Amino acid sequence: MARVKTPGNGNTRRKQIATMPAINPSEPKKNSPPTDLEVEIRRRAYELYEQRGYTPGHENEDWLVAEQEVLARHDQQQSA
C-alpha cells in the first residue's frame, strides 16, 4: 500500500532565520541605555551579523559587542 505524503512526512529540516531581539515598550527596563542608543546598538549588531555572512547563532555575542562599542563611543563623546 502506498503512503500518503503529508506535511509531517519527508524532509523536516527548516531553514533558520535570525531575528533581532524585539523591543517591548510596555516593559520598563532597568539599567538600560536610552532608546536612541538602543537603536545604534541594534544597527551595529546587525552589521556584525552581516560581516559574518548572515550566519545565525551569534545573536547574543553580536549584541554584547555592539553594546560595548556604542556605549564606549557614547561615553567618549560625553566626556569630550
N, C-alpha and C positions, 0 to 999 in steps of 0.2 A: 504494500500500500504506500502511496506517495505521501510525503509530508507536506503540509500546507505551510508556506512561508509566511510567518507573522513577524511583527516588528521585534519580537524578542529573540527570534532565530537569527543565526548568521553572525556577522561581524558586530560585536558590541562595543568596539572602540569608538570613543567620541573625541572629537577634536577639542582640545582645551583652549580656552580663550582667556587671556589675562585681562583682568579688570582693575581699575584704580579703586582704592578704598572709597566708599560712599561717605558723604557728609550728611549727618543727621542734625539739622539746625535746632530741632526741638530738645536735643540732649545737651545740656551745658557741659562744657569741658573745663577741667581744672588744669592749670599749668600748661596750657596750650598756646601756641602762637596766635596772634591776631589773624583774621580771615585773609588779609592781603598777603601775609607771609605764608599762610597755608596754601594759597593759590600758587605762589612761587615754588614752594616745596613740591607740590603736585606736578607742576610743569617740569621741574628738574628731575624728579623721579621718573617721569615718562621719558625724558631724554636719555637717562641711563638705561632704561628698558630698550629704547631704540638702538642705542650703541651696542647692546648685547645681541642685536639681531632679533628682537621680539621673542626671546626665549623666556617662557614662563617659569615661575618657581623662585624668583628672587625679589618678589614684591616688597617684603619687609626690609630686606637689605637695601634696596633702592631707596625706599622711603627714609630710612635712617641716615644714609649717606647724604641724600638730598637735604634733609632737615639740618644736618650738621653744617653743610656748605652754606645754605641760605642763612641760617642763624648766625654763623660766624661772619658772613658778609654784612648782615644787618648790624651786628654789634660793632664792627669796624666803622660803619657809616655813622652810627650813633655817637661813637667816641671822637670822631673827626670834627 
